[in-house]
Amino acid sequence: MVFSHLIPQNAIDFLEEDLLFIKIKDNNEKTWLTITACLLTVACSSTPTPDCIYNCAPSINIGNNNTNSNNNFGALTEPQRQALLKYLESQVKQQWGDDNYLQAGKHRYVKYFAGYRTRAHIDFDNGKIYVSTIANNATRHTLKQAIEETLLMPADPSQVDLFSDKSIPLNGKPFLLGQVKDHQNQDIQWPWRAGQYADYLIANKLKTKKLQRGTAYYVEIDMVEDHLEQREYQYADLIRQAAKRYDIDENLIYAIVKTESSFNPYAVSHAGAYGLMQVIPKTAGADVFNLVKNKPGIPTKEYLFNPANNIDTGTAYFYILKNRYLKEVQHPTTKHYTMISAYNGGTGGVLATFDVDRKQAMKDLNNLQPNQAYWALTNKHPKAEARRYLEKVLNFQKEFEAM
């Protein structure tokens, strides 16, 4: 992989001969960097060349020259996506050291700022927010700005670039509104209140921690006790509409979102899934575009980070499972179990639980009672994660049904 400096311009991504150039803004160096990746049109040798570390990636439609690197990230192939994540990792480790690298996940929000020397971390499972900096200059100012941007970050994650150190645009209703109270027990909706609370935290709650590469200054913020319910309320209308649109149980959608992301719309996974229902663009996303939406291609990262699009796409995939891939499953309760299992481990994994031959597997499945099918899927499924997944989703679904 080659990194070369470019003259700053407005996000001009381009193809030149057999190389794909992807621009990333490095706020630390105040320059643009270029990641170069091989295309499929170049023969890929068994020994990677310096320009083709991640094997050759298939050519992609970059889009028009007015789109920026954040938008184009969603259209990249998996090797190219991994290359960008590797770049992010290298920048973070350079500042924080290998032992303190932290990345965003399904139930965890992580965003870097200011040359990757400052970060915000939200632990949705435990209701904790940590904002830290290792900046040596203007430490308190840098920390204050990061606290403000975190408290006021938008409810639409497609506006935020999790994979760089770019600042967060503070547009619209804050995502954390109602999930955090300030030192006066007030909601934080406006910049002046966020700034006031940041000043209070820095003056009264600032902590330090010695790291291998210096000292981290940080504050810890407790989310309100019912922060999970506060997030659930944000998506109630979207879930209700999607359930009605595709004839899918509303409580099932709630259970899937809670399992996949704890209602974190910024959720990402190592497998390349995005958003509330953790949709993978090239699999479930592609199926929905092709079979339901009659659209070419696959959804971008930005499309799936949008909560309305994400819930619609995830629910539409359940429609496909119900009416296409698993339509031959006869008992409705058994079908319900197989749909949940297939959402996590694929239809192939469901059928492989019963027989290597798909037709025989379907026949064997239909000969079982629902409780027998459930036992098989939670004990004999090829993937341990899928075995646990079905049980967890059903438990959450029962909780929502009891509300």
Secondary structure as GFF3:
##gff-version 3
##sequence-region A 1 403
A	DSSP	beta_strand	3	6	.	.	.	ID=ss1
A	DSSP	beta_strand	14	16	.	.	.	ID=ss2
A	DSSP	beta_strand	19	26	.	.	.	ID=ss3
A	DSSP	beta_strand	31	38	.	.	.	ID=ss4
A	DSSP	alpha_helix	69	73	.	.	.	ID=ss5
A	DSSP	alpha_helix	78	96	.	.	.	ID=ss6
A	DSSP	three_ten_helix	98	100	.	.	.	ID=ss7
A	DSSP	beta_strand	108	113	.	.	.	ID=ss8
A	DSSP	beta_strand	118	123	.	.	.	ID=ss9
A	DSSP	beta_strand	128	133	.	.	.	ID=ss10
A	DSSP	alpha_helix	139	151	.	.	.	ID=ss11
A	DSSP	three_ten_helix	157	159	.	.	.	ID=ss12
A	DSSP	alpha_helix	191	204	.	.	.	ID=ss13
A	DSSP	beta_strand	207	211	.	.	.	ID=ss14
A	DSSP	beta_strand	214	222	.	.	.	ID=ss15
A	DSSP	alpha_helix	227	234	.	.	.	ID=ss16
A	DSSP	alpha_helix	236	246	.	.	.	ID=ss17
A	DSSP	alpha_helix	250	261	.	.	.	ID=ss18
A	DSSP	pi_helix	281	285	.	.	.	ID=ss19
A	DSSP	alpha_helix	286	291	.	.	.	ID=ss20
A	DSSP	alpha_helix	301	305	.	.	.	ID=ss21
A	DSSP	alpha_helix	307	320	.	.	.	ID=ss22
A	DSSP	pi_helix	321	325	.	.	.	ID=ss23
A	DSSP	alpha_helix	332	352	.	.	.	ID=ss24
A	DSSP	alpha_helix	358	366	.	.	.	ID=ss25
A	DSSP	alpha_helix	370	379	.	.	.	ID=ss26
A	DSSP	alpha_helix	384	401	.	.	.	ID=ss27
###
